[in-house]
Amino acid sequence: MARNKEALILLIDVGPSMHSVLPEVQKVCSLLIQKKLVFNKYDEVGIVVFGTKDTNNDLMKEVGGYEHITVLQPIKVVDGDLVDVTHQLPQGTVPGDFMDAIVVGMDMLIKKYQDTIKGKKRICLITNAMYPIKDPYEGTKEDQVYTIAEQMAAHGMKIDCIIYRGHQKQEPHNTTIEENDMLLSIFSKKTKAKAVHVESSTSLLGALRTRNLAPVTTFRGDLELSPTCKIKVWVYKKTSEEKFPTLKKYSDKAPSTDKFATHEIKIDYEYKSIQGPNTVVIPPEQRIKGYRYGPQVIPISSAEFDATKFKPEKGVKLLGFTNASNIMRHYYMKDVNIIIADPGNKKAILAVSALARAMKETNKVGILRCVWRQGQANVVIGVLTPNVSDKDNIADSFYFNVLPFAEDVREFQFPSFSNLPKSIQPNEEQQKAADKLVMMMDLAPAGKEEALRPEFTPNPVLERFYHHLELKSKNPDAAVPPLDSTLKRITEPDPEVISQNKLIIDEFCKNFELKENPKLKKSARRLLRDQKSGSFEGQVGKSKTEDKPTNLVGSTSGVKVETIGDVTAVQDFEAMISRRDSPEWVSKAIFGMKNKIFDLVENSCEGDNYAKALECLVALRKGCVIEQEPKQFNNFLRHIYRFCQEKNLKRFCEFLASKDVTFITKTEAEDSDIAERDARSLFVKGET
């Protein structure tokens, strides 16, 4: 028997009030079987529907009662036939009794497995619970539910209840719904149960747990608060990205009659020497890894590489506490872990609860140093956030998120929006139109279910892939299906919301009219370079395209410039500094422009190159402002001033002073060390 094998009974309400949502129920049940075929092919599933006109179940035959409940599929190992069964759910004609259906499902599991696979038996109930259940022969309905729940716990069963409350045509009295919700909530008190209420087909698609993942601890050991104070804890992954199943290479070269063919493909690599006339295969013992260090390649053997590795001791240590406001949300990296007390240690549970509640009350978070396993090559620093439970049967715990080191942080400087000309800043009407648009697209309006909640929103790419895989299993030539209408609601705006708020959208479009520019479009950075920058803007900072309309959301030219030429130096500099295929292009462009300015000044004859050198200097200044590299320009301006003094080129300094060329100040770039009053200090000092 497979270690993680699960036995599952699907209890599906097919009564009249569920007819409108049955297509969505079929999709989610079909998806569940498809995922089991990929990840848990040894799982066993049975399908029961209630609310049917006919009755077909063992309890009805043995003891009577349990009417309008039909076993569509007895428990069996998952296969393609089960997918077909989920696609053909009947439409019932009478209101179903979900409590009778739960008893039928329990009976199927008990007869099939007795006391085996405890903890791996699950019942999944899908209903709207809108109609009253029958009164028991003895006792009250609550007594009946408590008895059923105790039996479920005794046999190691779990139950998931998905209650769909969408736009129903029939609305019974509210007391019936309240009573049914109360009865279903009893299961969570006496057994392992989860009840979920959903209002949309999209939420329904994500509410059913379609893949059974066994919890595996990342760490078991001590949370060390101090050398003398330690708490026994377990660490699990709380969230982890669900990826595509591994697609393996498959060979069809084996004869079709060979039943024992594995169809596996083995790959071997050979390393050959390219030196000399003969090609020689290099054996593994003669190969070594090398790392680039400047122009050299430094060989490092595997033994040396292992010796340089940091080998910390396994453990989780508290480094200290800080205010929760000091840890920004965008600092979080990788997956989220949950840290719980050792389930069998009452003192640890009390200690974790006390620490979590104290941190919650003082609005503090902890900083941990973690090495999850012995031999781990890296140390993790992360933030410990308290998770105080609001349920009596669930203990308090912590969430743990990995924090970045200095090398992991990307601090990019961007020009302030407030520094842009008023002509391209939104006016009051435009701001109001944008505010209305944002409020209109609110995913959590008052009185309605929040849309696209992460715990109820499936990945549309994965869902489509599993559907295509199921089609390919029956027809190898099947085409990729179009995206399902339910999944489209995840990837596209809600058409109903768009139609209801058409006036707001039209108002926004009217205030932000877009016109196509038929000419070659410029990027936003090129636009900023064309704007006036610095104190010499009125004399030499004007661009030839300043008076022409420019599209803010454009595209850069397809030609990739790699050097600064003689004829179009400014254009080449702008093209290079705009490139984003490598972070090195900004520094290369600045370095190249500095050399170009030096060449123009040094090779000038009676100042014939001064105007072009000034044009290049203006472009360099603008580029350094945009890229927030003020020191690059300021240091260069000092350097070229000293160069001109030494080479008897004072006329160029006088020329720059007449054009009011200044340093980049703090108002233009935060990293600048030049105050506004000192912007002209270089040439003023030279004149005195």
C-alpha positions as CSV (number, residue, x, y, z in Angstrom):
1,M,0.0,0.0,0.0
2,A,1.4,3.4,-1.0
3,R,2.6,5.5,2.0
4,N,0.5,8.6,1.1
5,K,-2.4,6.7,-0.3
6,E,-5.7,8.5,0.3
7,A,-9.3,7.2,0.2
8,L,-11.8,9.9,-0.8
9,I,-15.6,9.9,-1.1
10,L,-17.1,12.8,-3.1
11,L,-20.6,13.6,-1.8
12,I,-22.3,15.9,-4.4
13,D,-25.6,17.6,-4.0
14,V,-27.4,17.4,-7.4
15,G,-30.8,18.7,-6.2
16,P,-32.8,21.3,-8.1
17,S,-31.2,24.2,-6.3
18,M,-27.7,23.0,-7.4
19,H,-28.5,22.7,-11.1
20,S,-27.1,26.1,-12.0
21,V,-23.7,25.3,-10.5
22,L,-23.4,21.6,-11.5
23,P,-21.2,22.4,-14.6
24,E,-18.7,24.1,-12.2
25,V,-18.9,21.1,-9.8
26,Q,-18.2,18.8,-12.7
27,K,-15.1,20.8,-13.6
28,V,-13.7,20.9,-10.0
29,C,-14.3,17.1,-9.5
30,S,-12.8,16.3,-12.8
31,L,-9.7,18.4,-12.0
32,L,-9.3,16.6,-8.7
33,I,-9.2,13.2,-10.5
34,Q,-6.8,14.5,-13.2
35,K,-4.4,15.7,-10.5
36,K,-4.5,12.4,-8.7
37,L,-3.7,10.6,-11.9
38,V,-0.5,12.8,-12.1
39,F,0.6,13.0,-8.5
40,N,-1.3,10.2,-6.6
41,K,-2.1,7.5,-9.0
42,Y,-2.6,4.9,-6.2
43,D,-5.4,7.0,-4.5
44,E,-8.9,5.5,-4.4
45,V,-12.0,7.6,-5.0
46,G,-15.8,6.9,-4.8
47,I,-18.6,9.2,-6.0
48,V,-22.0,9.6,-4.3
49,V,-24.8,12.0,-5.4
50,F,-27.8,12.9,-3.4
51,G,-31.0,14.6,-4.4
52,T,-31.8,12.1,-7.2
53,K,-35.2,10.6,-7.9
54,D,-33.8,7.0,-7.6
55,T,-32.0,5.4,-4.7
56,N,-29.0,3.1,-4.9
57,N,-26.8,2.5,-1.8
58,D,-26.0,-0.4,0.5
59,L,-27.6,1.1,3.6
60,M,-31.0,1.5,1.9
61,K,-30.8,-2.2,1.0
62,E,-29.6,-3.3,4.5
63,V,-31.6,-1.2,6.9
64,G,-33.9,1.0,4.8
65,G,-34.2,4.7,4.6
66,Y,-31.4,6.8,3.1
67,E,-33.5,7.6,0.1
68,H,-32.6,9.7,-3.0
69,I,-28.9,8.8,-2.5
70,T,-27.1,7.1,-5.4
71,V,-23.6,5.6,-5.5
72,L,-22.4,6.6,-9.0
73,Q,-19.0,4.9,-8.5
74,P,-17.9,2.5,-5.8
75,I,-14.5,3.1,-4.3
76,K,-11.7,2.3,-6.9
77,V,-8.2,3.3,-7.9
78,V,-8.3,6.5,-9.9
79,D,-8.4,6.1,-13.7
80,G,-9.7,7.8,-16.8
81,D,-13.2,6.3,-16.3
82,L,-13.6,8.3,-13.1
83,V,-13.0,11.5,-15.0
84,D,-15.9,10.5,-17.4
85,V,-18.2,9.9,-14.4
86,T,-17.6,13.4,-13.1
87,H,-18.5,14.8,-16.5
88,Q,-21.9,13.1,-16.4
89,L,-23.4,14.0,-13.1
90,P,-27.2,13.6,-13.1
91,Q,-29.6,16.4,-12.3
92,G,-31.7,15.5,-9.4
93,T,-35.4,16.2,-8.9
94,V,-35.8,16.3,-5.1
95,P,-34.0,18.2,-2.3
96,G,-31.2,16.1,-0.9
97,D,-30.4,15.3,2.8
98,F,-26.6,15.9,3.2
99,M,-26.5,14.2,6.6
100,D,-27.8,11.0,5.2
101,A,-25.2,11.3,2.4
102,I,-22.4,11.7,5.0
103,V,-23.5,8.5,6.7
104,V,-23.6,6.6,3.4
105,G,-20.1,7.9,2.6
106,M,-18.8,6.8,6.1
107,D,-20.4,3.3,5.6
108,M,-18.5,2.9,2.3
109,L,-15.2,3.8,3.9
110,I,-15.7,1.6,6.9
111,K,-16.6,-1.5,4.9
112,K,-13.8,-1.0,2.5
113,Y,-10.9,-0.2,4.9
114,Q,-12.1,-1.1,8.4
115,D,-9.4,0.4,10.7
116,T,-6.6,0.7,8.1
117,I,-5.1,3.9,6.6
118,K,-6.2,6.0,9.6
119,G,-5.9,9.7,8.8
120,K,-5.9,9.0,5.1
121,K,-9.7,8.6,4.7
122,R,-11.5,11.8,3.6
123,I,-15.1,12.8,2.8
124,C,-15.7,15.9,0.6
125,L,-19.2,17.3,0.7
126,I,-20.3,19.8,-1.9
127,T,-23.7,21.3,-1.3
128,N,-25.6,24.6,-0.7
129,A,-27.2,23.2,2.5
130,M,-30.4,25.2,1.8
131,Y,-33.0,22.5,2.7
132,P,-33.7,21.0,6.2
133,I,-32.5,17.5,7.0
134,K,-34.8,14.8,8.4
135,D,-35.4,14.6,12.1
136,P,-33.7,11.5,13.7
137,Y,-35.7,8.7,15.2
138,E,-34.2,9.4,18.6
139,G,-32.7,12.6,20.1
140,T,-32.2,15.9,18.3
141,K,-30.4,16.8,15.1
142,E,-27.4,18.1,17.2
143,D,-27.2,14.7,19.0
144,Q,-27.2,12.9,15.7
145,V,-24.3,15.1,14.3
146,Y,-22.3,14.6,17.5
147,T,-22.7,10.8,17.2
148,I,-21.6,10.9,13.6
149,A,-18.6,13.1,14.3
150,E,-17.4,10.8,17.1
151,Q,-17.6,7.8,14.8
152,M,-15.7,9.7,12.2
153,A,-13.0,10.5,14.7
154,A,-12.9,6.9,15.9
155,H,-12.3,5.6,12.4
156,G,-9.7,8.3,11.5
157,M,-11.8,10.1,9.0
158,K,-11.7,13.8,7.9
159,I,-14.5,15.8,6.2
160,D,-14.3,18.9,4.0
161,C,-17.5,20.8,3.5
162,I,-17.9,23.2,0.6
163,I,-21.1,25.2,0.9
164,Y,-21.9,27.1,-2.3
165,R,-24.2,30.2,-1.7
166,G,-24.3,31.9,-5.1
167,H,-27.3,33.6,-6.8
168,Q,-29.8,30.9,-6.1
169,K,-33.3,31.0,-7.6
170,Q,-34.9,29.4,-4.5
171,E,-34.4,31.1,-1.2
172,P,-35.7,29.2,1.8
173,H,-36.2,30.7,5.2
174,N,-32.9,31.9,6.8
175,T,-33.5,29.7,9.9
176,T,-32.9,26.6,7.8
177,I,-29.6,27.9,6.5
178,E,-28.5,29.0,10.0
179,E,-29.4,25.6,11.4
180,N,-27.5,23.7,8.7
181,D,-24.4,25.9,9.1
182,M,-24.6,25.2,12.9
183,L,-24.8,21.4,12.3
184,L,-21.9,21.4,9.9
185,S,-19.8,23.4,12.3
186,I,-20.1,20.7,14.9
187,F,-17.8,18.5,12.8
188,S,-14.9,20.9,13.3
189,K,-15.3,20.6,17.1
190,K,-15.3,16.8,17.3
191,T,-13.2,15.7,14.3
192,K,-10.8,17.0,11.7
193,A,-13.1,19.1,9.5
194,K,-13.0,22.2,7.3
195,A,-16.1,24.2,6.2
196,V,-15.7,26.7,3.4
197,H,-18.5,29.1,2.1
198,V,-18.1,30.3,-1.5
199,E,-20.3,32.5,-3.6
200,S,-18.8,32.3,-7.1
201,S,-17.8,29.6,-9.5
202,T,-14.2,30.8,-9.4
203,S,-14.0,30.3,-5.7
204,L,-15.7,26.9,-6.0
205,L,-12.9,25.9,-8.4
206,G,-10.3,26.7,-5.8
207,A,-12.1,25.6,-2.6
208,L,-11.7,21.9,-3.2
209,R,-8.3,20.6,-2.2
210,T,-7.4,18.8,-5.4
211,R,-3.9,17.6,-4.4
212,N,-3.0,15.8,-1.2
213,L,0.3,16.9,0.2
214,A,1.7,15.2,3.2
215,P,3.2,17.6,5.7
216,V,7.0,17.3,6.0
217,T,9.0,19.2,8.6
218,T,11.8,21.4,7.4
219,F,13.3,21.5,10.9
220,R,12.8,19.8,14.3
221,G,14.8,21.1,17.2
222,D,15.2,24.0,19.6
223,L,14.3,27.6,19.1
224,E,17.2,29.1,21.1
225,L,16.1,32.3,22.9
226,S,19.3,32.3,25.0
227,P,22.0,29.7,25.8
228,T,19.8,28.7,28.9
229,C,16.3,29.1,27.3
230,K,15.2,26.9,24.5
231,I,11.8,25.9,23.1
232,K,11.1,22.6,21.2
233,V,9.6,23.6,17.8
234,W,8.7,22.1,14.4
235,V,8.9,24.0,11.1
236,Y,6.8,23.4,8.1
237,K,6.3,25.2,4.8
238,K,3.2,27.3,4.8
239,T,3.2,28.4,1.2
240,S,5.2,27.0,-1.7
241,E,4.9,27.6,-5.4
242,E,3.0,24.8,-7.2
243,K,5.0,24.0,-10.4
244,F,4.3,22.0,-13.5
245,P,4.8,18.2,-13.0
246,T,8.1,17.0,-14.2
247,L,8.0,16.1,-17.9
248,K,10.3,13.2,-18.7
249,K,12.0,12.4,-22.0
250,Y,10.4,9.4,-23.6
251,S,11.7,7.1,-26.4
252,D,9.4,5.4,-28.8
253,K,12.3,3.3,-30.3
254,A,11.4,0.2,-28.3
255,P,9.2,-2.3,-30.1
256,S,5.5,-2.0,-29.3
257,T,5.4,-5.7,-28.4
258,D,8.0,-5.3,-25.7
259,K,5.9,-5.1,-22.5
260,F,8.9,-4.6,-20.3
261,A,10.4,-1.6,-22.2
262,T,11.0,1.4,-19.9
263,H,11.3,3.9,-22.8
264,E,13.9,5.8,-20.8
265,I,16.5,8.0,-22.4
266,K,20.0,8.1,-21.0
267,I,22.2,11.1,-21.7
268,D,26.0,11.0,-21.7
269,Y,28.3,14.0,-22.1
270,E,31.8,14.1,-23.5
271,Y,34.4,16.9,-23.1
272,K,36.9,17.2,-25.9
273,S,40.0,19.3,-26.3
274,I,39.9,21.8,-29.1
275,Q,43.7,22.4,-29.1
276,G,45.9,20.7,-31.6
277,P,45.0,18.9,-34.8
278,N,43.6,15.9,-33.0
279,T,40.4,15.8,-30.9
280,V,41.0,14.2,-27.6
281,V,38.4,13.3,-25.0
282,I,39.2,14.7,-21.6
283,P,38.4,12.2,-18.8
284,P,36.7,13.4,-15.6
285,E,39.9,13.2,-13.5
286,Q,41.6,15.7,-15.8
287,R,38.8,18.3,-15.7
288,I,38.6,21.1,-13.2
289,K,36.2,24.1,-12.8
290,G,37.4,27.6,-13.3
291,Y,36.1,31.0,-12.2
292,R,36.7,34.2,-14.0
293,Y,38.7,36.8,-12.1
294,G,39.3,39.8,-14.4
295,P,40.9,38.6,-17.5
296,Q,42.1,35.4,-15.8
297,V,40.4,32.1,-15.2
298,I,41.3,30.7,-11.8
299,P,41.1,26.9,-11.5
300,I,39.6,25.6,-8.2
301,S,39.4,21.9,-7.5
302,S,36.3,20.4,-5.9
303,A,38.4,19.8,-2.7
304,E,39.3,23.4,-2.5
305,F,35.8,24.5,-3.2
306,D,34.4,22.3,-0.4
307,A,37.1,23.7,1.9
308,T,35.9,27.3,1.3
309,K,32.3,26.4,2.1
310,F,30.8,27.8,5.3
311,K,29.6,24.9,7.4
312,P,27.5,26.2,10.2
313,E,25.9,24.1,13.0
314,K,22.2,23.2,12.7
315,G,20.0,25.3,14.8
316,V,17.5,28.3,15.1
317,K,18.6,31.2,17.2
318,L,16.9,34.4,18.2
319,L,19.1,37.4,17.4
320,G,16.7,40.0,18.9
321,F,13.4,41.9,18.4
322,T,12.4,45.0,16.4
323,N,9.3,47.0,15.7
324,A,7.1,45.3,13.1
325,S,7.1,48.6,11.1
326,N,10.8,48.3,10.5
327,I,10.4,45.1,8.3
328,M,8.9,46.1,5.0
329,R,6.7,43.7,3.1
330,H,8.9,43.8,0.0
331,Y,11.8,42.4,2.0
332,Y,10.2,39.0,2.2
333,M,12.0,36.4,0.0
334,K,11.2,32.8,-1.0
335,D,8.5,30.6,0.6
336,V,6.7,31.2,4.0
337,N,7.3,28.8,6.9
338,I,5.2,28.2,9.9
339,I,6.8,27.4,13.3
340,I,4.8,25.5,15.8
341,A,5.5,24.1,19.2
342,D,6.4,20.4,19.5
343,P,2.8,18.9,19.5
344,G,3.6,16.5,22.3
345,N,5.3,19.1,24.6
346,K,2.8,21.1,26.7
347,K,5.5,23.3,28.1
348,A,6.7,24.2,24.6
349,I,3.1,25.0,23.5
350,L,2.7,27.3,26.5
351,A,6.0,29.0,25.9
352,V,5.3,29.6,22.1
353,S,1.8,30.9,23.0
354,A,3.2,33.3,25.6
355,L,5.9,34.6,23.4
356,A,3.6,35.0,20.4
357,R,1.0,37.0,22.4
358,A,3.6,39.2,24.0
359,M,5.0,40.0,20.6
360,K,1.5,40.7,19.3
361,E,0.7,43.1,22.2
362,T,3.9,45.0,21.8
363,N,3.8,45.0,18.0
364,K,7.2,43.4,17.8
365,V,8.8,40.8,15.4
366,G,11.8,38.6,16.0
367,I,14.9,38.3,13.9
368,L,16.1,34.7,13.6
369,R,19.3,33.0,12.4
370,C,18.4,29.6,10.9
371,V,20.3,26.6,9.7
372,W,17.6,24.0,9.0
373,R,19.8,20.9,8.5
374,Q,23.3,19.7,9.3
375,G,25.7,20.4,6.4
376,Q,23.6,23.3,5.0
377,A,25.9,25.5,3.0
378,N,24.2,28.8,3.8
379,V,22.8,30.7,6.8
380,V,19.2,32.1,6.6
381,I,18.3,35.4,8.4
382,G,14.5,35.9,8.7
383,V,11.7,37.6,10.5
384,L,9.5,35.8,13.0
385,T,5.9,37.1,13.0
386,P,3.4,36.1,15.7
387,N,0.3,34.1,14.6
388,V,-2.2,34.3,17.5
389,S,-5.1,31.8,16.9
390,D,-8.7,32.8,17.5
391,K,-9.8,29.1,17.9
392,D,-9.6,27.1,21.1
393,N,-8.5,23.9,19.4
394,I,-5.6,25.5,17.4
395,A,-2.4,26.6,19.2
396,D,-0.6,29.8,18.6
397,S,2.4,29.8,16.2
398,F,4.8,31.9,14.2
399,Y,5.2,32.8,10.5
400,F,8.8,32.9,9.3
401,N,9.9,34.8,6.2
402,V,13.5,35.0,4.8
403,L,15.0,38.4,4.7
404,P,17.6,39.6,2.2
405,F,21.3,40.3,2.8
406,A,22.8,43.5,1.5
407,E,23.8,41.8,-1.8
408,D,20.2,40.7,-2.3
409,V,18.7,44.2,-2.1
410,R,18.2,46.1,-5.3
411,E,18.1,49.8,-4.6
412,F,17.2,51.5,-7.8
413,Q,17.0,55.3,-8.0
414,F,14.2,56.8,-10.1
415,P,13.4,60.4,-10.8
416,S,10.7,61.9,-8.6
417,F,7.3,62.3,-10.3
418,S,7.0,65.7,-8.7
419,N,10.1,66.9,-10.6
420,L,8.4,66.4,-14.0
421,P,7.0,69.5,-15.7
422,K,3.4,70.4,-14.7
423,S,2.3,69.8,-18.3
424,I,2.7,66.1,-17.9
425,Q,1.4,65.8,-14.3
426,P,-2.3,65.0,-13.7
427,N,-4.7,67.8,-13.0
428,E,-7.5,67.7,-10.4
429,E,-10.1,66.3,-12.8
430,Q,-7.7,63.6,-14.0
431,Q,-6.9,62.6,-10.4
432,K,-10.6,62.4,-9.5
433,A,-11.2,60.2,-12.6
434,A,-8.3,57.9,-11.6
435,D,-9.6,57.7,-8.0
436,K,-13.1,56.6,-9.2
437,L,-11.5,54.0,-11.5
438,V,-9.6,52.5,-8.6
439,M,-12.7,52.4,-6.3
440,M,-14.7,50.8,-9.1
441,M,-12.2,48.0,-9.5
442,D,-12.3,47.1,-5.7
443,L,-12.2,43.3,-5.3
444,A,-13.7,43.5,-1.8
445,P,-16.8,45.7,-2.0
446,A,-18.9,46.0,1.1
447,G,-21.5,43.3,1.5
448,K,-20.0,40.9,-1.1
449,E,-17.5,38.1,-1.1
450,E,-13.9,39.2,-1.8
451,A,-13.0,38.2,-5.3
452,L,-9.7,36.4,-6.2
453,R,-8.8,35.4,-2.6
454,P,-5.5,33.5,-2.9
455,E,-6.7,30.5,-1.0
456,F,-9.7,30.1,-3.4
457,T,-8.0,31.1,-6.7
458,P,-6.5,28.3,-8.7
459,N,-3.6,28.8,-11.1
460,P,-5.3,29.1,-14.6
461,V,-2.1,28.0,-16.4
462,L,-1.9,24.8,-14.3
463,E,-5.6,24.0,-14.6
464,R,-5.5,24.4,-18.4
465,F,-2.4,22.1,-18.5
466,Y,-4.1,19.3,-16.6
467,H,-7.2,19.6,-18.7
468,H,-5.1,19.3,-21.9
469,L,-3.2,16.3,-20.4
470,E,-6.6,14.5,-19.8
471,L,-7.6,15.2,-23.4
472,K,-4.3,13.9,-24.8
473,S,-4.6,10.7,-22.8
474,K,-7.7,9.9,-24.9
475,N,-6.7,11.5,-28.2
476,P,-2.9,12.0,-28.8
477,D,-3.8,14.5,-31.5
478,A,-6.0,16.7,-29.3
479,A,-5.4,20.4,-29.7
480,V,-4.8,22.7,-26.7
481,P,-8.3,23.7,-25.4
482,P,-9.3,27.3,-25.1
483,L,-9.2,28.8,-21.6
484,D,-12.3,27.9,-19.6
485,S,-14.8,30.6,-19.0
486,T,-14.5,30.2,-15.2
487,L,-10.7,30.6,-15.5
488,K,-11.1,33.6,-17.7
489,R,-12.6,35.4,-14.7
490,I,-9.2,35.1,-13.1
491,T,-7.2,36.4,-16.0
492,E,-9.6,39.1,-17.3
493,P,-11.7,41.9,-15.7
494,D,-15.2,40.9,-14.6
495,P,-17.5,41.8,-17.6
496,E,-20.4,42.5,-15.2
497,V,-18.3,45.1,-13.3
498,I,-17.1,46.7,-16.5
499,S,-20.6,47.1,-17.9
500,Q,-22.0,48.5,-14.6
501,N,-19.2,51.1,-14.5
502,K,-19.0,52.1,-18.1
503,L,-19.5,55.8,-17.3
504,I,-16.5,55.8,-14.9
505,I,-14.3,54.1,-17.5
506,D,-15.4,56.5,-20.2
507,E,-14.7,59.5,-18.0
508,F,-11.2,58.1,-17.3
509,C,-10.5,57.6,-21.0
510,K,-11.8,61.1,-21.8
511,N,-9.4,62.7,-19.2
512,F,-6.4,60.6,-20.4
513,E,-6.7,60.7,-24.2
514,L,-4.1,58.7,-26.0
515,K,-2.9,59.5,-29.5
516,E,-0.8,57.2,-31.7
517,N,2.5,58.7,-32.8
518,P,3.2,57.5,-36.3
519,K,6.9,58.5,-36.0
520,L,9.7,56.6,-34.3
521,K,8.8,56.5,-30.7
522,K,11.1,57.3,-27.8
523,S,11.3,55.7,-24.5
524,A,10.4,57.5,-21.3
525,R,14.1,58.0,-20.5
526,R,14.7,59.6,-23.8
527,L,11.8,62.0,-23.1
528,L,13.4,63.0,-19.8
529,R,16.7,63.7,-21.5
530,D,14.8,66.0,-23.9
531,Q,13.4,68.0,-20.9
532,K,15.3,70.9,-19.4
533,S,17.7,70.0,-16.7
534,G,20.1,72.2,-14.6
535,S,20.7,75.9,-14.4
536,F,21.9,76.2,-18.0
537,E,18.7,74.8,-19.5
538,G,17.7,78.1,-21.1
539,Q,20.9,78.5,-23.1
540,V,22.3,75.1,-24.1
541,G,19.9,72.5,-22.7
542,K,17.2,72.8,-25.3
543,S,16.6,69.7,-27.5
544,K,15.7,69.9,-31.1
545,T,12.6,67.8,-30.4
546,E,11.5,69.9,-27.4
547,D,8.5,71.5,-29.1
548,K,7.3,68.3,-30.7
549,P,4.8,66.0,-29.0
550,T,6.4,62.9,-27.5
551,N,4.8,59.7,-26.4
552,L,5.6,58.8,-22.8
553,V,5.0,55.0,-23.4
554,G,7.1,54.4,-26.4
555,S,9.7,51.8,-27.5
556,T,13.4,52.2,-28.1
557,S,15.0,51.8,-31.4
558,G,15.9,48.4,-32.6
559,V,19.5,49.4,-33.3
560,K,21.8,48.5,-30.4
561,V,24.6,51.1,-30.1
562,E,27.8,49.8,-28.3
563,T,30.2,52.7,-28.8
564,I,30.1,56.5,-28.9
565,G,30.9,57.7,-32.4
566,D,32.3,61.0,-33.6
567,V,29.4,62.3,-35.7
568,T,26.4,61.4,-33.4
569,A,28.1,61.3,-30.0
570,V,25.0,62.6,-28.1
571,Q,22.6,60.2,-29.8
572,D,24.9,57.3,-29.3
573,F,25.3,58.2,-25.6
574,E,21.5,58.3,-25.1
575,A,21.0,55.0,-26.9
576,M,23.7,53.3,-24.8
577,I,22.4,54.6,-21.5
578,S,18.9,53.5,-22.4
579,R,19.8,49.9,-22.9
580,R,18.5,47.5,-20.3
581,D,19.9,44.2,-21.5
582,S,22.8,44.6,-19.1
583,P,23.5,46.8,-16.1
584,E,27.0,47.6,-17.5
585,W,25.7,49.9,-20.3
586,V,25.1,52.9,-18.0
587,S,28.7,52.9,-16.8
588,K,30.0,52.2,-20.3
589,A,28.1,55.1,-21.7
590,I,29.3,57.5,-19.0
591,F,32.9,56.4,-19.4
592,G,32.7,56.6,-23.2
593,M,31.2,60.1,-23.1
594,K,33.9,61.3,-20.7
595,N,36.6,60.2,-23.1
596,K,34.8,61.8,-26.0
597,I,34.7,65.2,-24.2
598,F,38.4,64.9,-23.3
599,D,39.3,64.2,-26.9
600,L,37.3,67.2,-28.2
601,V,38.8,69.6,-25.7
602,E,42.4,68.4,-26.1
603,N,42.3,68.3,-29.9
604,S,40.5,71.6,-30.3
605,C,42.1,74.2,-32.5
606,E,41.3,77.8,-31.3
607,G,38.1,76.5,-29.6
608,D,36.5,74.9,-32.8
609,N,35.4,71.8,-30.8
610,Y,34.2,73.7,-27.7
611,A,30.6,73.9,-28.8
612,K,30.4,70.2,-29.5
613,A,32.2,69.4,-26.2
614,L,29.7,71.5,-24.4
615,E,26.8,69.6,-26.1
616,C,28.3,66.3,-25.0
617,L,28.8,67.7,-21.5
618,V,25.1,68.8,-21.3
619,A,24.1,65.3,-22.4
620,L,26.3,63.7,-19.8
621,R,24.9,65.9,-17.1
622,K,21.3,64.9,-18.0
623,G,22.2,61.3,-18.2
624,C,23.8,61.4,-14.7
625,V,20.7,63.1,-13.3
626,I,18.4,60.5,-14.7
627,E,20.5,57.6,-13.6
628,Q,21.1,59.2,-10.2
629,E,24.9,59.2,-10.7
630,P,25.7,62.8,-9.5
631,K,29.3,62.0,-8.3
632,Q,30.2,60.7,-11.7
633,F,29.5,64.1,-13.3
634,N,30.6,66.3,-10.4
635,N,34.0,64.5,-10.1
636,F,34.4,64.6,-13.9
637,L,33.7,68.4,-14.0
638,R,36.4,69.0,-11.3
639,H,38.8,66.8,-13.2
640,I,38.3,68.5,-16.6
641,Y,38.7,71.9,-14.8
642,R,42.1,70.9,-13.4
643,F,43.0,69.4,-16.8
644,C,42.3,72.7,-18.6
645,Q,44.3,74.7,-15.9
646,E,47.3,72.4,-16.4
647,K,47.1,72.3,-20.2
648,N,46.6,76.0,-20.6
649,L,43.0,75.5,-21.9
650,K,41.5,78.2,-19.7
651,R,39.4,79.4,-22.6
652,F,37.3,76.3,-22.3
653,C,36.6,76.9,-18.6
654,E,35.6,80.5,-19.4
655,F,33.3,79.1,-22.2
656,L,31.6,76.7,-19.7
657,A,31.3,79.5,-17.1
658,S,29.6,81.7,-19.7
659,K,27.1,78.9,-20.4
660,D,26.4,78.6,-16.7
661,V,27.3,74.9,-16.4
662,T,26.9,73.8,-12.8
663,F,27.4,70.8,-10.6
664,I,24.5,68.3,-10.0
665,T,23.0,69.4,-6.6
666,K,21.1,67.6,-3.9
667,T,17.8,68.9,-5.2
668,E,18.4,67.0,-8.5
669,A,20.0,63.8,-7.0
670,E,19.9,62.7,-3.4
671,D,23.4,61.2,-3.6
672,S,25.0,64.5,-4.5
673,D,27.3,66.2,-2.0
674,I,26.8,69.6,-3.5
675,A,24.3,72.1,-2.0
676,E,22.3,74.4,-4.2
677,R,24.4,77.4,-3.1
678,D,27.6,75.7,-4.2
679,A,26.4,74.7,-7.7
680,R,28.5,77.4,-9.4
681,S,31.4,77.3,-7.0
682,L,33.9,75.8,-9.4
683,F,33.9,78.5,-12.0
684,V,33.3,81.3,-9.6
685,K,36.4,80.3,-7.7
686,G,38.3,80.1,-11.0
687,E,37.4,83.7,-11.9
688,T,38.5,85.1,-8.6
